[in-house]
């Protein structure tokens, strides 16, 4: 996380025409690759998958997801399918025609390029993304087929000023007691057999503990969705001025001095969201279009970003860039 300074444009508010400091989160977003399309049929008991069509070539990062031990495996996944795509493309077309004829829902299968993030992980994350829009199912299938083996950048899906939802897994805190987990009041000091407890957990009958009673157990590592997070800026790979603004002309990228703690440098496309997101560093997140229409007036006002902080996050950072630090401190004995 870092912070930025914005000029608030909110007539009637005390903040109108004033600058405000806001906490922001930086999300690194390498392009995703489309590798397949799947069709679903609507049934009385829900959606049922009809068939799946894969691309002719899948990267090793994607294939790793289908193995428990890639190192000891024969790595034969999708070899027969790739051969069929090359020798009998009419079979693939017939499966696409089945989707066009019978299905009501079409989703593409895409995977991340986690190797671009310079993390330890090599196996890609695979997910389905529903195709909305289009005149009919045939147009959806044709659109999905056109994307096979192509990269999708984050700016093709989201734009600056847009409101999105962020889905992720919160930080795990392990097995905790009722005081930390539910915030119940501690018992008096002289309580027998401990005081960080619930004194009364229910009547004799019904002879069971109700679900409303606070109990010890797992805290954190839950699936959570942060709703209505606003995209303040989209940055691009290789842009050395990605963190510059009209009022702050210093040429600087979004990576702070010394890198982000427990993460490192930002080398791919990135998003800057207002506020926080669930989970720890390096944990994957799912971004989606907002499903609850934003109604707050602050979501509609212009961004007006005046300044983005890139000082060191390892202490009380004073300087925005290395050049600024060298200019202020002069020639040091270590550098000379």
Beta strands, then each sheet from edge to edge (+ up, - down):
strand 1: 2-7
strand 2: 19-28
strand 3: 32-43
strand 4: 46-54
strand 5: 105-111
strand 6: 126-130
strand 7: 151-152
strand 8: 163-169
strand 9: 172-176
strand 10: 217-220
strand 11: 223-235
strand 12: 270-274
strand 13: 286-289
strand 14: 305-308
sheet 1: 13+ 8- 11+ 12- 2+ 1- 14+
sheet 2: 4+ 3- 5+ 6-
sheet 3: 4+ 3- 7+
sheet 4: 9+ 10-
end
